[in-house]
Amino acid sequence: MIAPHPERLGRFINQLSAILDQLPADQQGEILSRSAPLMAELVREDDWLDATFAEPHPQHYQQYLLYLDPEARFSVVSFVWGPGQETPIHDHGVWGLIGILRGAEQSRSFSVDNSGQLVAGDCVELRPGEVETLSPLDGDIHQVRNLFSDRVSVSIHVYGADIGKTERRVFLADGSEKLFISGYANVPVTQPRSRH
């Protein structure tokens, strides 16, 4: 089941679609600079996300597909974090926006140095209404966690592809990488996948 489009989400989808109609896909910086304020407006009020798409899982975070562009130019996803839940270190391979709807998250960036070693970078705490951008052109490796150990956090993510079908990488402690396809909690899996 994919989310219905309440007015606030529908307006965001229409505005982002218009930006992507105007800009070539390789203009990631411009896409992000023009769409980040739209994301900030989307998450400014926590009054539109149906409870179905904010339901936590007791063991791992949930990724719910809210909207997929008919041409797969972008996907809109709600991420639901149970208390203390976090991702492994991973990348995206496409541009992205993260807007915090409720709770708070911590995002730590990483890079790979010339010897192939993973290097920890800055750590950012995001609160409701705040937005972070991601681009593989600037480095899009990070690890995200719910800042709270006693309550759920929810963020809205937009990616420049159908992220649930996009092959990405998890970076392991031994320096190796593992490919994965995340899928969505609310869309039936049609192929084997690994969780991220």
C-alpha positions in Angstrom: 0.0 0.0 0.0 1.4 3.4 -1.0 0.4 6.5 0.9 -2.4 8.7 -0.3 -1.3 12.2 -1.1 -2.7 14.7 1.4 -2.5 18.3 0.4 0.9 19.1 1.9 2.6 16.0 0.3 0.8 16.5 -3.0 2.0 20.1 -3.2 5.6 19.0 -2.5 5.4 16.3 -5.2 4.1 18.7 -7.8 6.7 21.3 -7.0 9.6 18.8 -7.1 8.3 17.4 -10.3 8.3 20.9 -11.8 11.9 21.4 -10.8 12.9 18.1 -12.4 11.0 19.0 -15.5 13.2 22.1 -15.8 16.6 20.7 -14.8 18.8 18.0 -16.4 19.4 15.0 -14.0 23.2 15.9 -13.9 22.4 19.3 -12.3 22.4 17.7 -8.8 23.6 20.9 -7.0 20.8 23.0 -8.5 18.2 20.3 -7.9 19.2 20.1 -4.2 19.4 23.9 -3.7 16.0 24.4 -5.2 14.3 21.4 -3.6 15.7 21.7 0.0 13.3 24.7 0.8 10.4 22.6 -0.4 11.4 19.8 1.9 11.7 22.2 4.8 8.1 23.3 4.0 6.9 19.7 3.9 8.3 18.9 7.3 7.5 22.2 8.9 4.2 20.9 10.3 3.7 17.3 11.5 0.0 17.1 10.6 -0.1 15.1 7.4 1.6 11.7 7.6 -0.9 8.9 8.0 -0.1 6.7 11.1 0.2 3.7 8.8 3.4 5.1 7.5 4.8 6.0 10.9 4.6 2.6 12.5 7.9 1.4 14.0 9.2 -2.1 14.0 10.7 -3.5 17.3 13.9 -4.7 15.8 14.8 -2.4 12.9 13.9 0.9 11.3 11.1 0.9 8.7 11.2 2.5 5.2 7.8 3.2 3.8 7.3 4.3 0.2 5.0 7.4 0.1 5.3 8.2 -3.6 7.2 7.0 -6.7 7.5 9.3 -9.7 6.0 7.6 -12.8 9.4 7.9 -14.5 11.3 6.9 -11.3 13.1 10.3 -11.3 12.5 10.4 -7.5 10.9 8.6 -4.6 9.5 9.9 -1.3 9.9 7.7 1.7 9.1 7.9 5.4 11.8 6.5 7.7 10.5 5.3 11.1 13.1 4.8 13.8 12.3 2.9 17.0 14.2 3.9 20.1 17.9 3.7 19.6 17.7 2.2 16.1 20.4 3.0 13.5 21.6 2.2 10.0 24.9 0.6 9.1 27.3 2.9 7.3 26.0 3.1 3.7 25.8 5.1 0.6 23.0 6.1 -1.8 24.5 6.7 -5.3 21.9 9.3 -6.0 21.0 12.8 -4.7 18.9 12.9 -1.6 17.1 15.1 0.9 16.3 14.2 4.5 13.7 16.3 6.5 13.0 15.6 10.1 9.2 15.3 10.9 9.3 14.3 14.5 11.9 13.3 17.1 15.5 13.8 16.2 18.3 12.0 14.3 22.0 12.0 14.2 23.8 11.7 10.8 27.6 11.0 10.8 29.3 11.4 7.4 32.2 9.1 6.2 34.6 9.2 3.4 37.0 6.6 1.9 40.7 7.7 1.9 43.3 6.9 -0.8 44.2 3.7 0.9 40.5 2.5 0.9 40.0 3.1 4.6 36.8 4.5 5.9 37.2 7.8 7.7 34.6 9.3 10.0 33.6 12.9 9.3 31.2 15.4 10.8 28.3 14.5 13.0 25.1 16.5 12.6 22.0 16.4 14.8 18.7 17.1 13.0 15.5 18.3 14.7 12.0 18.7 13.4 11.8 21.0 10.4 15.6 20.7 9.6 16.9 19.3 6.3 20.1 17.7 5.2 21.1 17.2 1.6 23.1 14.3 0.1 25.0 14.0 -3.2 27.4 11.4 -4.5 29.3 14.3 -6.0 30.1 15.6 -2.5 30.3 12.1 -0.8 27.1 10.5 0.3 28.3 7.9 2.8 26.8 8.2 6.2 25.3 6.4 9.2 22.0 7.6 10.8 20.5 6.9 14.2 17.5 7.9 16.3 18.8 10.3 18.9 16.3 9.0 21.4 16.5 5.8 23.3 12.9 6.1 24.6 10.8 7.2 21.6 10.2 7.0 17.9 11.6 9.5 15.4 10.3 9.9 11.8 12.0 11.5 8.9 11.0 12.1 5.3 13.6 11.2 2.6 13.6 12.0 -1.1 16.0 10.3 -3.4 16.8 10.9 -7.1 15.7 7.3 -8.1 13.4 4.5 -6.9 15.6 4.0 -3.9 14.0 0.7 -2.9 15.3 -0.8 -6.1 18.6 0.9 -6.3 21.7 -1.1 -5.6 23.8 0.5 -2.9 26.7 -0.3 -0.6 27.1 -1.0 3.1 30.6 -0.4 4.5 31.7 -3.1 7.0 34.0 -2.8 10.0 36.7 -5.0 8.3 36.9 -2.5 5.4 34.9 -4.6 3.0 31.7 -3.5 1.2 28.5 -5.3 0.7 25.9 -4.5 -2.0 22.3 -4.3 -1.0 18.8 -3.3 -2.3 16.7 -2.0 0.6 13.1 -2.4 -0.7 10.2 -0.9 1.2 8.3 -2.1 4.2 4.9 -1.5 2.5 5.7 -2.8 -1.0 5.8 -6.6 -1.6 9.3 -7.9 -2.3 9.7 -9.4 -5.7 13.4 -10.3 -5.4 15.7 -11.3 -2.6 17.1 -8.3 -0.7 19.2 -7.5 2.3 18.3 -5.0 5.0 20.3 -1.9 5.5 
